[in-house]
Amino acid sequence: MTPVALDPHLHAPARLQIATVLANIQSAEFAKLREITDVSDSVLSKHLSALVDAGYVKLTKTPLDGRQRTWASFTRAGRKAFAAHMRALQALVASAEQAVAAQ
């Protein structure tokens, strides 16, 4: 089996959920990402910070309804990294399916 390059910045389950959401929409509000990932504010902040540090996500703060809201969106590098990570996951699945079929 050829080694598969999973992206450690995207591999954590909550980060993979965040990336999946951001791959399908322009941007997502912090509260929506918290709801989807089912993690606390502090855990989500840490995951988003890791994605920002990797250059994959951009955070934007905007006032809405008298409160400051944080929005996350993929950068171009983030979209490319997510696509590569998904290809790596698909390669792992294909390899596992071949191994099961051969048994």
Protein Blocks (a to p, Z undefined) as FASTA:
>chain_A
ZZddddfklmpmklmmmmmmmmmpmbdcfklmmmmnopafklmmmmmmmmmmnopaccdd
ddeehiacddddddfklmmmmmmmmmmmmmmmmmmmmmmmmZZ
